[in-house]
Amino acid sequence: MAQKHIDHLEMYIDENRLIKRQKILELLDISSSTLRRWIKSGKFPPPIENQDAHLKWQFKDVHEWLTNR
């Protein structure tokens, strides 16, 4: 069981990996409108610029926000 836990966490080790909007919504258990409000008010970090027009965040930004919350 410990090995499965480690394997699951490995995907979070790369702090530059990108997290999609849907995963943010699931992790924080919030709606899209709440996320938009938080971004607009500066309560949550803005998504990074990307070329595929999907909202994404760097793991390190989300982790820092969660840590300082």
CORTATA-V891945 format. One record per pair of residues at least 6 apart in sequence whose C-alpha atoms are under 8 Angstrom apart, sorted by the first residue. I is the first residue (numbers start at 1). J is the second residue. D is the distance in Angstrom with one decimal. If there is no record, write none. Layout:
# CORTATA-V891945
I | J | D
I | J | D
This chain:
# CORTATA-V891945
12 | 59 | 7.4
14 | 59 | 7.7
15 | 58 | 6.9
15 | 59 | 5.1
15 | 60 | 4.7
16 | 58 | 5.5
16 | 59 | 5.9
16 | 60 | 6.4
17 | 58 | 5.7
17 | 59 | 5.7
18 | 56 | 5.9
18 | 57 | 5.4
18 | 58 | 4.7
18 | 59 | 5.9
19 | 56 | 5.3
19 | 57 | 5.1
19 | 58 | 6.2
19 | 59 | 6.2
20 | 54 | 7.5
20 | 55 | 6.2
20 | 56 | 4.5
20 | 57 | 6.6
21 | 54 | 7.7
21 | 55 | 5.5
21 | 56 | 5.8
21 | 57 | 7.7
25 | 31 | 6.3
25 | 32 | 6.9
25 | 35 | 7.5
35 | 44 | 7.6
38 | 44 | 5.2
39 | 45 | 6.1
39 | 46 | 5.6
44 | 65 | 7.2
45 | 61 | 6.9
45 | 62 | 7.3
45 | 65 | 7.5
46 | 57 | 7.5
47 | 55 | 5.8
47 | 56 | 5.3
47 | 57 | 4.8
47 | 58 | 7.8
48 | 55 | 7.3
48 | 56 | 6.0
48 | 57 | 5.7
48 | 58 | 7.3
50 | 56 | 7.7
